[in-house]
Amino acid sequence: MKLTASISPHIHKNISIKRIMYTVILALVPAFIGAIYFFGIRVIWLVLLSCVGAVAAEALAQRARKKKLTIWDGSALLTGILLAFNIPVNAPFWIPLVGSFFAILVAKQVFGGLGYNFINPALAGRAFLMASWPEIMTNKWSAPIAGTMSSIKTITSATPLTALKTGIVDQVATTQFGSNTSILNVFLGNQGGCLGETSAILLLIGGLVLIAMKYIDWRIPLAYIGTVGILMQIFHLVGVTPFDGVFHIFIGGLFLGAFFMATDYVTSPITHRGRLIFGVGCGVLTVLIRLWGGYPEGVCYSILLMNILTPLIDRTIKPKRLGQKT
């Protein structure tokens, strides 16, 4: 008879790493289908190459370290998908391969593998690509999306955030971007951007499914998105940004980051209050980077910076001990 010895409390729940990872992957399927609809078949190849690169890098690292192969638990596959969702659709095919190798080998396996990485691997891969090939990663060569970019004075397909950052938005474009029709377009996904971040509604569907199944905590997405919306509305009212809070929460990668990357178990706080602080911090940093930083989008770096602060948050915000009154 095989017995398992462990310390208390002896609580068992029928949820495994594999089940969690593949459930999150299924929650990303609507956004994946939407990306194919908006950007074309090329999306499939980019996602496939990113996944192959991530799984291959995981296998290579584990073989080199003489560790048990865990490439079928879904974690590397999920990293590959999330990284692919963070690159523009017209990026060269080597971009997802290089990014996924960096994400797995440098941001994950160097620190010991799943559960030991201190930053989100997919976002680390994106940050590496952004620092190395900024022209490719800022959508310079993305195909135009009909009906949303006609007022921008450029032959390339700038996203609203890129247009705002580079100062190429005139009064006509500002009015068009801020109209109800334009807000509806960006909510549905009819806008320029990275291949998996454009449709807020499809990402919201997947995120709500994960919250309903209690695979992620609602506190981080709510605090994150709410903070960006409130602060951007304030800055809009005082004339700092031409776009209001509602528009800012729908453009860029905010929904993708808030629901699928900021909620990563390993790199986010463990307490409820800590998660609220984490989400607010991500929101504040996103606003600062979007309005005054060098990049048009602030989601990637805001989450990475808060990942670094997670141990400090966990050390400061401690749960109440059993039997403790205050």
Contacts in CASP RR format, 6 or more apart in sequence:
PFRMAT RR
TARGET T0000
AUTHOR 0000-0000-0000
METHOD contacts of the structure
MODEL  1
MKLTASISPHIHKNISIKRIMYTVILALVPAFIGAIYFFGIRVIWLVLLS
CVGAVAAEALAQRARKKKLTIWDGSALLTGILLAFNIPVNAPFWIPLVGS
FFAILVAKQVFGGLGYNFINPALAGRAFLMASWPEIMTNKWSAPIAGTMS
SIKTITSATPLTALKTGIVDQVATTQFGSNTSILNVFLGNQGGCLGETSA
ILLLIGGLVLIAMKYIDWRIPLAYIGTVGILMQIFHLVGVTPFDGVFHIF
IGGLFLGAFFMATDYVTSPITHRGRLIFGVGCGVLTVLIRLWGGYPEGVC
YSILLMNILTPLIDRTIKPKRLGQKT
17 73 0 8 1.000
17 74 0 8 1.000
17 75 0 8 1.000
17 114 0 8 1.000
18 72 0 8 1.000
18 73 0 8 1.000
18 74 0 8 1.000
20 215 0 8 1.000
21 73 0 8 1.000
21 74 0 8 1.000
21 75 0 8 1.000
21 77 0 8 1.000
21 78 0 8 1.000
22 74 0 8 1.000
23 210 0 8 1.000
23 213 0 8 1.000
23 215 0 8 1.000
24 78 0 8 1.000
24 210 0 8 1.000
24 215 0 8 1.000
24 260 0 8 1.000
25 74 0 8 1.000
25 77 0 8 1.000
25 78 0 8 1.000
25 81 0 8 1.000
27 206 0 8 1.000
27 207 0 8 1.000
27 209 0 8 1.000
27 210 0 8 1.000
27 260 0 8 1.000
28 81 0 8 1.000
28 82 0 8 1.000
28 85 0 8 1.000
28 206 0 8 1.000
28 260 0 8 1.000
30 199 0 8 1.000
30 202 0 8 1.000
30 203 0 8 1.000
30 205 0 8 1.000
30 206 0 8 1.000
31 85 0 8 1.000
31 196 0 8 1.000
31 199 0 8 1.000
31 202 0 8 1.000
31 203 0 8 1.000
31 206 0 8 1.000
31 256 0 8 1.000
32 43 0 8 1.000
32 47 0 8 1.000
32 81 0 8 1.000
32 196 0 8 1.000
33 202 0 8 1.000
34 189 0 8 1.000
34 199 0 8 1.000
34 202 0 8 1.000
35 43 0 8 1.000
35 85 0 8 1.000
35 89 0 8 1.000
35 195 0 8 1.000
35 196 0 8 1.000
35 198 0 8 1.000
35 199 0 8 1.000
36 43 0 8 1.000
36 44 0 8 1.000
38 145 0 8 1.000
38 189 0 8 1.000
38 190 0 8 1.000
38 198 0 8 1.000
38 199 0 8 1.000
39 89 0 8 1.000
39 143 0 8 1.000
39 195 0 8 1.000
40 89 0 8 1.000
42 89 0 8 1.000
42 90 0 8 1.000
43 89 0 8 1.000
43 195 0 8 1.000
45 93 0 8 1.000
46 84 0 8 1.000
46 87 0 8 1.000
46 89 0 8 1.000
46 91 0 8 1.000
46 93 0 8 1.000
46 96 0 8 1.000
46 195 0 8 1.000
47 80 0 8 1.000
47 81 0 8 1.000
47 84 0 8 1.000
47 85 0 8 1.000
47 96 0 8 1.000
47 195 0 8 1.000
49 84 0 8 1.000
49 93 0 8 1.000
49 96 0 8 1.000
49 97 0 8 1.000
49 100 0 8 1.000
50 80 0 8 1.000
50 81 0 8 1.000
50 83 0 8 1.000
50 84 0 8 1.000
50 87 0 8 1.000
50 96 0 8 1.000
50 97 0 8 1.000
50 99 0 8 1.000
50 100 0 8 1.000
51 76 0 8 1.000
51 77 0 8 1.000
51 80 0 8 1.000
51 81 0 8 1.000
51 84 0 8 1.000
51 100 0 8 1.000
52 97 0 8 1.000
52 100 0 8 1.000
53 80 0 8 1.000
53 96 0 8 1.000
53 97 0 8 1.000
53 100 0 8 1.000
53 101 0 8 1.000
53 104 0 8 1.000
54 76 0 8 1.000
54 77 0 8 1.000
54 79 0 8 1.000
54 80 0 8 1.000
54 83 0 8 1.000
54 100 0 8 1.000
54 101 0 8 1.000
54 103 0 8 1.000
54 104 0 8 1.000
55 71 0 8 1.000
55 76 0 8 1.000
55 77 0 8 1.000
56 101 0 8 1.000
57 76 0 8 1.000
57 100 0 8 1.000
57 101 0 8 1.000
57 103 0 8 1.000
57 104 0 8 1.000
57 105 0 8 1.000
57 109 0 8 1.000
58 70 0 8 1.000
58 71 0 8 1.000
58 75 0 8 1.000
58 76 0 8 1.000
58 104 0 8 1.000
58 108 0 8 1.000
58 109 0 8 1.000
59 69 0 8 1.000
59 71 0 8 1.000
60 105 0 8 1.000
61 104 0 8 1.000
61 105 0 8 1.000
61 109 0 8 1.000
61 113 0 8 1.000
62 68 0 8 1.000
62 69 0 8 1.000
62 70 0 8 1.000
62 71 0 8 1.000
62 109 0 8 1.000
63 69 0 8 1.000
65 109 0 8 1.000
70 114 0 8 1.000
73 114 0 8 1.000
75 114 0 8 1.000
76 104 0 8 1.000
78 122 0 8 1.000
79 100 0 8 1.000
79 103 0 8 1.000
79 104 0 8 1.000
79 108 0 8 1.000
79 121 0 8 1.000
79 122 0 8 1.000
80 96 0 8 1.000
80 100 0 8 1.000
80 103 0 8 1.000
80 122 0 8 1.000
82 122 0 8 1.000
82 123 0 8 1.000
82 256 0 8 1.000
82 260 0 8 1.000
82 261 0 8 1.000
83 96 0 8 1.000
83 99 0 8 1.000
83 100 0 8 1.000
83 103 0 8 1.000
83 121 0 8 1.000
83 122 0 8 1.000
83 125 0 8 1.000
83 126 0 8 1.000
84 96 0 8 1.000
84 195 0 8 1.000
84 196 0 8 1.000
85 194 0 8 1.000
85 195 0 8 1.000
85 196 0 8 1.000
85 197 0 8 1.000
85 256 0 8 1.000
86 122 0 8 1.000
86 123 0 8 1.000
86 126 0 8 1.000
86 194 0 8 1.000
86 196 0 8 1.000
86 197 0 8 1.000
86 256 0 8 1.000
86 300 0 8 1.000
87 95 0 8 1.000
87 96 0 8 1.000
87 126 0 8 1.000
87 129 0 8 1.000
87 137 0 8 1.000
87 194 0 8 1.000
87 195 0 8 1.000
88 136 0 8 1.000
88 137 0 8 1.000
88 138 0 8 1.000
88 139 0 8 1.000
88 141 0 8 1.000
88 142 0 8 1.000
88 193 0 8 1.000
88 194 0 8 1.000
88 195 0 8 1.000
89 142 0 8 1.000
89 143 0 8 1.000
89 194 0 8 1.000
89 195 0 8 1.000
90 141 0 8 1.000
90 142 0 8 1.000
90 143 0 8 1.000
91 136 0 8 1.000
91 137 0 8 1.000
91 141 0 8 1.000
92 136 0 8 1.000
95 129 0 8 1.000
95 133 0 8 1.000
95 136 0 8 1.000
95 137 0 8 1.000
98 129 0 8 1.000
99 125 0 8 1.000
99 126 0 8 1.000
99 128 0 8 1.000
99 129 0 8 1.000
100 125 0 8 1.000
102 124 0 8 1.000
102 125 0 8 1.000
102 128 0 8 1.000
102 129 0 8 1.000
103 121 0 8 1.000
103 122 0 8 1.000
103 124 0 8 1.000
103 125 0 8 1.000
103 128 0 8 1.000
104 121 0 8 1.000
106 124 0 8 1.000
106 128 0 8 1.000
107 117 0 8 1.000
107 119 0 8 1.000
107 120 0 8 1.000
107 121 0 8 1.000
107 124 0 8 1.000
107 125 0 8 1.000
108 114 0 8 1.000
108 117 0 8 1.000
108 121 0 8 1.000
111 117 0 8 1.000
111 118 0 8 1.000
114 266 0 8 1.000
115 265 0 8 1.000
115 266 0 8 1.000
116 266 0 8 1.000
117 266 0 8 1.000
117 267 0 8 1.000
118 266 0 8 1.000
118 267 0 8 1.000
118 307 0 8 1.000
118 308 0 8 1.000
118 310 0 8 1.000
118 311 0 8 1.000
119 267 0 8 1.000
119 304 0 8 1.000
119 307 0 8 1.000
119 308 0 8 1.000
120 261 0 8 1.000
120 264 0 8 1.000
120 267 0 8 1.000
120 303 0 8 1.000
120 304 0 8 1.000
120 307 0 8 1.000
122 261 0 8 1.000
123 261 0 8 1.000
123 300 0 8 1.000
123 303 0 8 1.000
123 304 0 8 1.000
123 307 0 8 1.000
124 304 0 8 1.000
126 137 0 8 1.000
126 300 0 8 1.000
127 300 0 8 1.000
127 301 0 8 1.000
127 304 0 8 1.000
129 136 0 8 1.000
129 137 0 8 1.000
130 137 0 8 1.000
130 138 0 8 1.000
130 295 0 8 1.000
130 300 0 8 1.000
138 162 0 8 1.000
138 295 0 8 1.000
138 296 0 8 1.000
139 156 0 8 1.000
139 157 0 8 1.000
139 158 0 8 1.000
139 159 0 8 1.000
139 162 0 8 1.000
139 192 0 8 1.000
139 193 0 8 1.000
139 194 0 8 1.000
140 156 0 8 1.000
141 156 0 8 1.000
142 156 0 8 1.000
142 157 0 8 1.000
142 159 0 8 1.000
142 192 0 8 1.000
142 193 0 8 1.000
143 157 0 8 1.000
144 157 0 8 1.000
145 157 0 8 1.000
145 190 0 8 1.000
145 191 0 8 1.000
145 192 0 8 1.000
146 190 0 8 1.000
147 185 0 8 1.000
147 190 0 8 1.000
148 182 0 8 1.000
148 185 0 8 1.000
148 186 0 8 1.000
148 190 0 8 1.000
148 191 0 8 1.000
148 192 0 8 1.000
149 157 0 8 1.000
149 158 0 8 1.000
149 192 0 8 1.000
150 176 0 8 1.000
151 170 0 8 1.000
151 172 0 8 1.000
151 173 0 8 1.000
151 176 0 8 1.000
152 158 0 8 1.000
152 163 0 8 1.000
152 168 0 8 1.000
152 169 0 8 1.000
152 173 0 8 1.000
153 168 0 8 1.000
153 170 0 8 1.000
154 163 0 8 1.000
154 168 0 8 1.000
157 192 0 8 1.000
158 166 0 8 1.000
158 168 0 8 1.000
159 191 0 8 1.000
159 192 0 8 1.000
159 193 0 8 1.000
159 251 0 8 1.000
159 252 0 8 1.000
159 296 0 8 1.000
160 169 0 8 1.000
160 177 0 8 1.000
160 186 0 8 1.000
160 191 0 8 1.000
160 243 0 8 1.000
160 247 0 8 1.000
160 251 0 8 1.000
161 251 0 8 1.000
161 252 0 8 1.000
161 290 0 8 1.000
161 296 0 8 1.000
161 297 0 8 1.000
162 296 0 8 1.000
163 169 0 8 1.000
163 173 0 8 1.000
164 241 0 8 1.000
164 242 0 8 1.000
164 243 0 8 1.000
164 296 0 8 1.000
165 290 0 8 1.000
165 294 0 8 1.000
165 295 0 8 1.000
165 296 0 8 1.000
166 296 0 8 1.000
169 177 0 8 1.000
169 242 0 8 1.000
174 242 0 8 1.000
174 243 0 8 1.000
176 182 0 8 1.000
177 242 0 8 1.000
177 243 0 8 1.000
177 247 0 8 1.000
178 242 0 8 1.000
178 243 0 8 1.000
178 244 0 8 1.000
178 247 0 8 1.000
182 247 0 8 1.000
183 246 0 8 1.000
183 247 0 8 1.000
183 250 0 8 1.000
185 191 0 8 1.000
186 198 0 8 1.000
186 200 0 8 1.000
186 247 0 8 1.000
186 250 0 8 1.000
186 251 0 8 1.000
187 199 0 8 1.000
187 200 0 8 1.000
187 201 0 8 1.000
187 250 0 8 1.000
188 199 0 8 1.000
188 200 0 8 1.000
188 201 0 8 1.000
189 198 0 8 1.000
189 199 0 8 1.000
189 200 0 8 1.000
189 201 0 8 1.000
189 202 0 8 1.000
190 198 0 8 1.000
191 198 0 8 1.000
191 251 0 8 1.000
192 198 0 8 1.000
193 252 0 8 1.000
194 252 0 8 1.000
194 253 0 8 1.000
196 203 0 8 1.000
196 256 0 8 1.000
197 203 0 8 1.000
197 252 0 8 1.000
197 253 0 8 1.000
197 255 0 8 1.000
197 256 0 8 1.000
198 252 0 8 1.000
200 249 0 8 1.000
200 250 0 8 1.000
200 254 0 8 1.000
200 255 0 8 1.000
203 255 0 8 1.000
203 256 0 8 1.000
203 259 0 8 1.000
203 260 0 8 1.000
204 255 0 8 1.000
204 259 0 8 1.000
206 259 0 8 1.000
207 216 0 8 1.000
207 221 0 8 1.000
207 259 0 8 1.000
207 260 0 8 1.000
210 216 0 8 1.000
210 259 0 8 1.000
210 263 0 8 1.000
211 217 0 8 1.000
211 218 0 8 1.000
211 221 0 8 1.000
216 259 0 8 1.000
216 263 0 8 1.000
217 263 0 8 1.000
217 272 0 8 1.000
217 275 0 8 1.000
219 272 0 8 1.000
219 275 0 8 1.000
219 276 0 8 1.000
219 279 0 8 1.000
220 258 0 8 1.000
220 262 0 8 1.000
220 263 0 8 1.000
220 268 0 8 1.000
220 275 0 8 1.000
220 276 0 8 1.000
220 278 0 8 1.000
220 279 0 8 1.000
220 282 0 8 1.000
221 258 0 8 1.000
221 259 0 8 1.000
221 262 0 8 1.000
221 263 0 8 1.000
223 275 0 8 1.000
223 276 0 8 1.000
223 277 0 8 1.000
223 278 0 8 1.000
223 279 0 8 1.000
223 280 0 8 1.000
223 282 0 8 1.000
223 283 0 8 1.000
224 254 0 8 1.000
224 257 0 8 1.000
224 258 0 8 1.000
224 262 0 8 1.000
224 279 0 8 1.000
224 280 0 8 1.000
224 281 0 8 1.000
224 282 0 8 1.000
224 283 0 8 1.000
224 286 0 8 1.000
225 249 0 8 1.000
225 254 0 8 1.000
225 255 0 8 1.000
225 258 0 8 1.000
226 249 0 8 1.000
226 283 0 8 1.000
227 279 0 8 1.000
227 280 0 8 1.000
227 281 0 8 1.000
227 282 0 8 1.000
227 283 0 8 1.000
227 284 0 8 1.000
227 287 0 8 1.000
228 245 0 8 1.000
228 248 0 8 1.000
228 249 0 8 1.000
228 254 0 8 1.000
228 283 0 8 1.000
228 286 0 8 1.000
228 287 0 8 1.000
229 245 0 8 1.000
229 246 0 8 1.000
229 248 0 8 1.000
229 249 0 8 1.000
230 245 0 8 1.000
231 283 0 8 1.000
231 284 0 8 1.000
231 287 0 8 1.000
232 241 0 8 1.000
232 243 0 8 1.000
232 244 0 8 1.000
232 245 0 8 1.000
232 247 0 8 1.000
232 248 0 8 1.000
232 249 0 8 1.000
232 287 0 8 1.000
233 244 0 8 1.000
233 245 0 8 1.000
233 246 0 8 1.000
235 241 0 8 1.000
235 287 0 8 1.000
235 291 0 8 1.000
236 242 0 8 1.000
236 243 0 8 1.000
236 244 0 8 1.000
236 245 0 8 1.000
240 291 0 8 1.000
241 248 0 8 1.000
241 291 0 8 1.000
243 251 0 8 1.000
248 254 0 8 1.000
248 290 0 8 1.000
249 255 0 8 1.000
252 297 0 8 1.000
252 299 0 8 1.000
253 297 0 8 1.000
253 299 0 8 1.000
254 286 0 8 1.000
254 299 0 8 1.000
256 299 0 8 1.000
257 299 0 8 1.000
257 303 0 8 1.000
258 282 0 8 1.000
258 299 0 8 1.000
261 303 0 8 1.000
262 268 0 8 1.000
262 278 0 8 1.000
262 279 0 8 1.000
262 282 0 8 1.000
262 303 0 8 1.000
262 306 0 8 1.000
267 307 0 8 1.000
267 310 0 8 1.000
268 275 0 8 1.000
268 278 0 8 1.000
268 307 0 8 1.000
268 310 0 8 1.000
269 275 0 8 1.000
269 277 0 8 1.000
269 278 0 8 1.000
269 310 0 8 1.000
269 313 0 8 1.000
269 314 0 8 1.000
269 317 0 8 1.000
270 314 0 8 1.000
271 314 0 8 1.000
271 317 0 8 1.000
271 318 0 8 1.000
271 319 0 8 1.000
273 317 0 8 1.000
274 313 0 8 1.000
274 314 0 8 1.000
274 317 0 8 1.000
277 313 0 8 1.000
277 317 0 8 1.000
278 306 0 8 1.000
278 309 0 8 1.000
278 310 0 8 1.000
278 313 0 8 1.000
279 306 0 8 1.000
281 302 0 8 1.000
281 306 0 8 1.000
282 299 0 8 1.000
282 302 0 8 1.000
282 303 0 8 1.000
282 306 0 8 1.000
283 302 0 8 1.000
284 302 0 8 1.000
285 298 0 8 1.000
285 301 0 8 1.000
285 302 0 8 1.000
285 305 0 8 1.000
285 306 0 8 1.000
286 298 0 8 1.000
286 299 0 8 1.000
286 302 0 8 1.000
289 295 0 8 1.000
289 297 0 8 1.000
289 298 0 8 1.000
289 301 0 8 1.000
289 302 0 8 1.000
290 296 0 8 1.000
290 297 0 8 1.000
290 298 0 8 1.000
295 301 0 8 1.000
320 326 0 8 1.000
END
